[in-house]
C-alpha cells in the first residue's frame, strides 16, 4: 500500500537532513503508529508522503502510484487529517463537509452514506448549520476527521488526531481507525499517547533526529510495553 523507500529531505539552508534515508512499508489492513520526540521528523515524513515536500532522493508510492508518474491517482488515494485548526471558518459544518466531498468528486448519495454514521457517532448534529468558527477545537477536529475519509481513500493519514478530542470522541476515533483498517485500508498516524498506540497499532515506526531508529512489526514479539521500547530507542 504505502512504500517509503530511502527518502531524504533537507530544509533550505540546513546541513543535516530532516528526513534521513527513511524506509518503511504499511500494508493494507494495518494501523501504523509514527512515533518520536518533538522535532524528530514525524511531520516532515508525513508532508513528504502527502507531496507537500519534494524528496531529494528516494521514492514514495501509494498503491504503486507515485507523485512523479501519476500525481492525480497518488493524491486521490490519500485522506489526510491535520493537527492544525486551519479550516474554512465562515462555512457551516455541513457546508464544509460538502465542500470537501465536492473537491473529491463524491456523489451526493455516496457522501450521505459516508457522513451519516460519522455525524451520529461524533455527535456533531447541533453544529452542522453553525459557522465552524464558532465551534470548539475538538468539534473542528471532528469535522476534519469526517471530511478526510469522505472519498474512502485506501491510505488514511492522521497527524496527532487525538489532540483536543474528549474521551468519548477518542473512543469513537479509535473504533473508526480499527474498522477502517479491517476494511482493507492502511492507516498511518502520529501520536504522543503511548497507551493508544499500544492499543490499536499493528506496527510502530520510531523516528529520532530525522532517522528511523526502530520498526516494530508486532509489539507482542518485542515482549515489552511500548513505553519501555520507546524509551530504550530514543534515549
C-alpha positions as CSV (number, residue, x, y, z in Angstrom):
1,X,0.0,0.0,0.0
2,X,2.4,2.7,1.3
3,X,6.1,2.2,0.4
4,X,8.6,4.8,1.6
5,X,12.0,3.9,0.1
6,X,15.2,5.6,1.1
7,X,13.7,9.1,1.3
8,X,15.9,12.0,2.2
9,X,15.0,15.7,2.6
10,X,16.7,18.9,3.9
11,X,15.1,22.2,4.6
12,X,16.7,25.2,2.9
13,X,20.0,26.1,4.5
14,X,20.2,23.1,6.7
15,X,23.2,20.8,6.5
16,X,21.6,17.9,8.4
17,X,18.6,16.2,6.8
18,X,15.2,16.5,8.4
19,X,14.4,13.1,6.8
20,X,17.4,10.8,6.5
21,X,17.0,7.8,4.3
22,X,13.6,6.9,5.6
23,X,12.3,3.4,4.6
24,X,9.2,1.6,5.8
25,X,6.1,-0.1,4.4
26,X,2.5,0.0,5.6
27,X,0.4,-2.8,4.2
28,X,-3.4,-3.0,3.7
29,X,-5.3,-3.9,6.8
30,X,-2.7,-2.4,9.2
31,X,-2.5,0.6,11.5
32,X,1.0,2.1,11.7
33,X,1.9,4.5,14.5
34,X,4.6,7.1,13.7
35,X,6.3,8.0,17.0
36,X,9.2,10.2,18.0
37,X,10.2,13.2,20.2
38,X,9.2,16.7,19.2
39,X,11.2,17.8,16.2
40,X,12.2,14.3,15.3
41,X,10.9,14.4,11.8
42,X,7.4,12.9,12.0
43,X,5.6,15.9,10.4
44,X,8.3,16.1,7.8
45,X,7.8,12.5,6.9
46,X,4.0,13.0,6.6
47,X,4.5,16.1,4.5
48,X,6.8,14.1,2.2
49,X,4.2,11.3,1.8
50,X,1.5,13.9,1.1
51,X,3.6,15.5,-1.6
52,X,3.8,18.9,0.2
53,X,7.6,18.5,0.2
54,X,9.8,17.0,-2.6
55,X,12.3,14.4,-1.6
56,X,15.9,14.9,-2.6
57,X,16.3,11.2,-3.1
58,X,14.3,8.1,-2.7
59,X,10.8,7.3,-3.7
60,X,7.3,7.1,-2.2
61,X,4.4,5.1,-3.7
62,X,0.8,4.6,-2.7
63,X,-0.9,1.6,-4.4
64,X,2.0,1.6,-6.8
65,X,1.2,5.2,-7.8
66,X,3.9,7.9,-7.4
67,X,3.7,11.6,-7.4
68,X,6.1,11.7,-10.4
69,X,4.3,9.3,-12.7
70,X,0.7,9.7,-11.6
71,X,0.1,12.5,-9.1
72,X,-3.7,12.5,-9.6
73,X,-4.2,8.9,-8.6
74,X,-1.5,9.2,-5.9
75,X,-3.1,12.1,-4.1
76,X,-6.6,10.7,-4.6
77,X,-5.5,7.6,-2.8
78,X,-4.8,9.5,0.4
79,X,-7.0,11.0,3.1
80,X,-5.4,13.4,5.5
81,X,-6.4,14.8,8.9
82,X,-4.1,17.6,10.0
83,X,-3.4,18.7,13.6
84,X,-4.0,22.3,12.5
85,X,-7.1,24.3,13.3
86,X,-6.9,25.9,9.8
87,X,-10.3,25.4,8.3
88,X,-12.8,27.4,6.3
89,X,-14.2,29.2,9.3
90,X,-17.1,31.0,7.5
91,X,-18.6,27.8,6.3
92,X,-21.1,25.9,8.4
93,X,-20.2,22.4,9.4
94,X,-22.4,20.9,6.7
95,X,-21.1,23.3,4.0
96,X,-17.5,22.3,4.9
97,X,-18.3,18.6,4.6
98,X,-20.0,19.1,1.3
99,X,-17.2,21.3,0.0
100,X,-14.6,18.6,0.7
101,X,-16.9,16.0,-0.9
102,X,-17.2,18.2,-4.0
103,X,-13.4,18.6,-4.1
104,X,-13.0,14.8,-4.4
105,X,-16.0,14.4,-6.8
106,X,-18.0,12.3,-4.3
107,X,-21.6,11.9,-5.4
108,X,-24.4,13.2,-3.2
109,X,-25.6,9.7,-2.4
110,X,-22.1,8.4,-1.5
111,X,-21.3,11.4,0.7
112,X,-24.6,10.9,2.6
113,X,-23.8,7.2,3.0
114,X,-20.3,8.0,4.3
115,X,-21.1,11.0,6.5
116,X,-24.4,9.9,8.1
117,X,-22.9,7.4,10.6
118,X,-19.9,9.6,11.4
119,X,-22.2,12.6,12.2
120,X,-24.1,10.4,14.6
121,X,-21.0,8.8,16.2
122,X,-19.2,12.1,16.7
123,X,-22.5,13.8,17.8
124,X,-22.0,16.9,15.7
125,X,-25.6,17.3,14.6
126,X,-26.0,20.6,16.6
127,X,-23.1,22.1,14.7
128,X,-24.0,21.3,11.1
129,X,-25.7,24.6,10.5
130,X,-23.4,26.7,12.6
131,X,-20.3,28.6,11.3
132,X,-17.2,26.5,12.0
133,X,-15.5,29.5,13.6
134,X,-18.0,29.2,16.5
135,X,-17.0,25.6,17.2
136,X,-14.5,24.4,19.8
137,X,-11.2,22.9,18.7
138,X,-12.5,19.4,19.4
139,X,-15.5,19.9,17.2
140,X,-13.4,21.3,14.4
141,X,-11.2,18.2,14.7
142,X,-14.3,16.0,14.3
143,X,-15.2,17.8,11.1
144,X,-11.6,17.3,9.9
145,X,-11.7,13.6,10.6
146,X,-15.0,13.1,8.9
147,X,-14.0,15.1,5.8
148,X,-10.7,13.3,5.4
149,X,-12.3,10.0,4.5
150,X,-15.4,11.1,2.5
151,X,-13.7,9.7,-0.6
152,X,-12.9,6.4,1.0
153,X,-9.1,6.6,0.5
154,X,-7.0,3.4,0.7
155,X,-4.5,5.3,2.8
156,X,-5.7,7.4,5.8
157,X,-3.1,9.7,7.4
158,X,-3.7,11.4,10.7
159,X,-1.3,13.8,12.4
160,X,-1.9,13.9,16.2
161,X,-5.6,13.2,15.7
162,X,-6.5,12.8,19.4
163,X,-5.4,16.3,20.3
164,X,-8.5,18.3,21.5
165,X,-10.9,15.4,21.5
166,X,-12.9,14.4,24.6
167,X,-12.8,10.9,25.9
168,X,-16.0,9.8,24.1
169,X,-14.7,11.2,20.7
170,X,-11.4,9.5,21.3
171,X,-13.1,6.2,21.7
172,X,-15.1,6.8,18.5
173,X,-12.0,7.6,16.6
174,X,-10.1,4.5,17.8
175,X,-13.0,2.3,16.8
176,X,-13.2,4.1,13.4
177,X,-9.4,3.6,12.8
178,X,-9.7,-0.1,13.6
179,X,-12.7,-0.5,11.4
180,X,-11.1,1.4,8.5
181,X,-8.1,-0.9,8.5
182,X,-10.2,-4.0,8.7
183,X,-11.9,-2.9,5.5
184,X,-8.6,-3.4,3.8
185,X,-7.2,0.1,4.0
186,X,-4.0,1.3,5.6
187,X,-3.8,3.8,8.5
188,X,-0.8,5.9,9.4
189,X,-1.0,8.2,12.3
190,X,1.4,10.2,14.6
191,X,0.8,10.5,18.3
192,X,2.5,11.0,21.6
193,X,-0.1,8.9,23.5
194,X,1.6,5.6,24.1
195,X,-1.4,3.8,25.6
196,X,-3.5,4.5,22.5
197,X,-0.7,3.4,20.1
198,X,-0.3,0.2,22.1
199,X,-4.0,-0.5,22.0
200,X,-4.6,-0.1,18.2
201,X,-1.3,-0.2,16.3
202,X,-0.2,-3.3,14.3
203,X,3.2,-1.8,13.7
204,X,5.3,1.1,15.1
205,X,7.9,3.3,13.3
206,X,10.0,5.4,15.7
207,X,11.9,8.4,14.3
208,X,14.7,10.4,16.0
209,X,16.7,13.2,14.5
210,X,15.2,12.5,11.1
211,X,16.2,8.8,11.0
212,X,14.2,5.7,11.7
213,X,15.6,4.1,14.8
214,X,13.2,1.2,15.2
215,X,10.4,-0.6,13.4
216,X,8.3,-3.0,15.4
217,X,6.2,-5.2,13.2
218,X,4.5,-6.7,16.3
219,X,4.6,-5.4,19.8
220,X,3.9,-8.9,21.2
221,X,7.2,-10.1,19.7
222,X,9.1,-7.3,21.5
223,X,8.0,-8.7,24.8
224,X,7.8,-5.3,26.5
225,X,5.5,-2.3,26.7
226,X,5.5,0.3,24.0
227,X,6.6,2.9,26.6
228,X,9.6,0.7,27.5
229,X,10.5,0.1,23.9
230,X,10.2,3.8,23.0
231,X,12.4,5.0,25.9
232,X,15.0,2.4,25.0
233,X,15.4,3.5,21.4
234,X,15.1,7.3,21.8
235,X,17.3,7.8,24.9
